[in-house]
């Protein structure tokens, strides 16, 4: 049980990391949707609402996830095309339904699993110092959570949902025939030959006249735009520049130690071993009685003198049976309540419990050792506390300064004048463009600030933006020069080159199309290469994932090549880095059966995963079918 929960915990670390790296929550003005006091339901599940405020926070996180992955390519228009709004509300609905199902099944997430996930998340760890409470609290605030409790409750639900999904997905049954099919598909190799028409080889013969160039320029003006330029000045307030002047007294440290003592407590842990006779939920009374009789017989063997470990190896259905049922040390909250009660409240070291019934079946529990609660002394954590207190006080001082600047901005007309009131320096960044903006560390990692600069106009109200914990920025745009089409004479050289490139691509495609038609009429690759005076390529034996030949032209053609029978031409030409390819499947090499024994288990897991995903989707559909789900499209369309 404990090992299973550890695995689920590790699976969630990746999801937590993805959330932690989202440092901006102002995205396309979502906050503007809530200008009134009325809260509306975006969706209802059996009459229980998902409110717009909750949807907004989740949708914002989802948009930020996409922006993080796609960078500047991600726009509001792309979000609409991808259906991110609908994806978000459907995910929230599924999440609520899964929590309902998990609660009905009696699933719980132990406190230990939540704590382990939090304390092992890389973003909460400072190099050489381990888990940082201050960093943790700062980052979860930036992720949109009010408090650690708020974030940990969210994480607790995620672990429970993940456990349920894994249980359903891993229950998929896979036949030997399915594994064999997977093996043949994965390890089949092909030798592919191709005629590749390279546009570069055609450019020398292409002459572009001035009329063609000017026509291209007129119809492709968007390619020849000057960049947007924005003349910007900023005021930065950064706690990192304030920390050096913060003094922390011994009294401050002692008070913090008293207030945070629970952070320095290692709770009592107990080491136990477990014998489990599993019972599937919903089993008949007859099945339960058989399991109970089996666990009682195991207890009788132990009482008669057999070792607990030997009986566990012989009887137990738990994953720990091979190690004699040993579960290692664990604290309260790591096990289901009935098991925990036996280990912590009923047994002395060396004793074995009577049969204990849980949602998993019937157990025998042997208590093997007790590790008493330990409290780290003040001397051991003093340096950590001083650092955390300095961080906190610097953050507070930065916040106060940002408030003072905000007040000054309310009374002054310019950023320079307001900064002078509070004795803060103003930095001029000169003309910023999309290309040169990231030269300044200020803009690295803050999509919000980048978007703000590019959208701001001279005379706009000056806002103070928090770009990180204790890091505030106020910026003013002094001048804005919009993009404009560059004069033809200034870009003529580029225009001629672009026209030549386009014509070469067109000619290459035309030659490749003719070659494919000739090949499909019966000519082989050698004849085509001679007829069209183009290069012929041949691959090594290659798997469908590209393993076996790393030539640049091979990878793009594999999807079609593995759909095409032996001694046949692919149905269409394929663009590659070498040019336009006309592809012929020269030979199909069947998978080597000698590999099967070594790969069978991993292949089985791959098939289980694939079938498990289908099984879970089917289960999810059946769950949704049992509930009344209504999405308020009018409210959803506001976002």
Phi, psi and omega in degrees: 000311182296320180297320179299316180294324177299318180297318179294323178299315180297323179298331182275347181300318180300320181291321179297317180301318180300320179289323185296326185284356177277108185253000182231133180235020171249104189225110176059030170071033181299325180301336182290347180288344185249066181269345178250183183263351183284130176256131183240157178273130173278327179207160175227139176239110184052038178086351178269128191272148161254113189276158183299326180294321178289320177299318182301316181295317180292318180297320179297318178297320181294316178299318180295325176300311180298316180298324179296320184280321187259348178063221185294344179291339185274121180233171178297323180296319179295321177301320178295316181295324181282350180070038185295324179300309182294321177302318183294313183292324178292323176295319178296321177296312179300321180299314180297318180295321180293324177295321177299313181297318180297319179294321178298327181277353180078022179287143176225153175253114181298147176304325183297323180292321178295313181298319180297320180294313180300311188284347178255002179287121187304324183293343179264005186249132175263134185305127177079356184235349179082201183299132180248115179297320181295316179295319178302310182294323180293315184291322180290331173295318179292335177280354176101009179264141185288323186207166174304322179299318178300312180295318183291327174295319177298316180295320180300317178295320180298318180296319179297316179296317180297319179298316180296314181298317179297321181296319180289314184295321184284354180274000180297137180260132184239132180272160177299325180296322179294321178295320181295320177298317179298318180299311182296322180290318185287325188253003171294138178244158177223147170254122187241135173246157184207146167260124184240122180263113184265117179302331181301326182286348183261345188295324185300331183269359184266123176253127180250126179264171186295324180296317178298318181295316181292323177298316178299314180301317182293326183265354179230041184301331182296342180281347189235048181264141170287153182285153169297134178237134181230121178273116191234144166232150186224158168238127179249138170238116187230123182301331182298332179275351182258339188302321184301336182264003182273126177256133179243122181274164176299325179296320177299316181296315181297320178295317180296320180298318180294320183288331186249020186306326182298335179291338187255012181260127169265112187294161175304137177235151179230145177254125183225162173242159191220136168243126182238130165252106190285148176225124180289134178307136180089004180293158181289164177299326180297317179296317180298318180295322177296318179294319179296319178297322180294319181288326177293323178295323177296319179297321179296321178297319180292316179298332181278356174120351177289149180286146179304317183297318181294320179293321179299315180298329184274327193247322195293141174267358183282156181295345181272003186301323183294337178258023178076018178085004185295127180257357183072191179275142176210155180261173174301142179099348182275339183241165176295155190305317184295319179293317181297320180300318179296314185289324187258334189244345188245334192251148167260161181304130179096344182278155177242134183287166164286169179306133180245125180264129174228183179295345182267344183138218182245137184237154158245136183240128175246123177273123186252334181196158177233129176251111187295157176299140180232142178239125178291133180289161181303318183301327183286332184247006185300313182298319178297316180296319179299316180296317180295318180294321176298317178300313182297315182291325177294321177297317179297317181295321178295321179296317178298315179299320179296324176294319178298318179294321179298318178297318180295323178296333178289342182252341184248159183272338185229161177294323180300315181293318181294319180297324180296324181300322184254014175058045176247141181284149177252131179252133174265126181261356180070203183278119178259143172230171177301325184287321187260356186300320186282004169294332182268122180305333181307324187267348181289125178088357179238091176298325181301314182292320177300313180295322180299314181298315185287340181262343187288152179237152174303136179091351177298151174300138183273123179254155173258123185248131175271114183259358179184175180298115179070021181234111184240145181225133169243131181229149179230131177269120181271326181209146181226122179248111185288155175299147178215153179291128179291150178298144182306316182299330182283339184237012186304318181300316179293322180298313179302317180296319180294319179297317180298318178299315182296317180293322178296319177298316180298315180295319179297318180296320180297317179296316181297319179298317179295320180296319179297317179299319179294319179296318181291342177273357173129352181280148178269176186297319181299318180295321180293318180300321179288317183296318186258004177053048180237161184286143175253138178235150176221135183272165166281169173302126189225141175282166182293342176271004177096349181294130180120336179204114183261016177300141187300328184281342189288310186306314182296338185266352190293322182303314178287323183298323181277357172261352187258132180295162177300142178064030177231156177273144172299153190286343180212164175288158185227125176288135176226174179292342180269345182141196181272123186259138170249118197249137179233129178275107187280319183204140174253123181252114182296155179299143180280112183301340180295339180279343193300314184301319182289331186258353189303314185293315180294324177295321179299318179295323177298316180292320177301316181297315181295314179291327179297322179297319178293319180298317181294318179299320178295317179298316181298320179296320180293322177297313180300325180294340181271358184235154178271109184244128180225124177257127179274095186296328180298315179290319181299323182292346178292337188272000000 
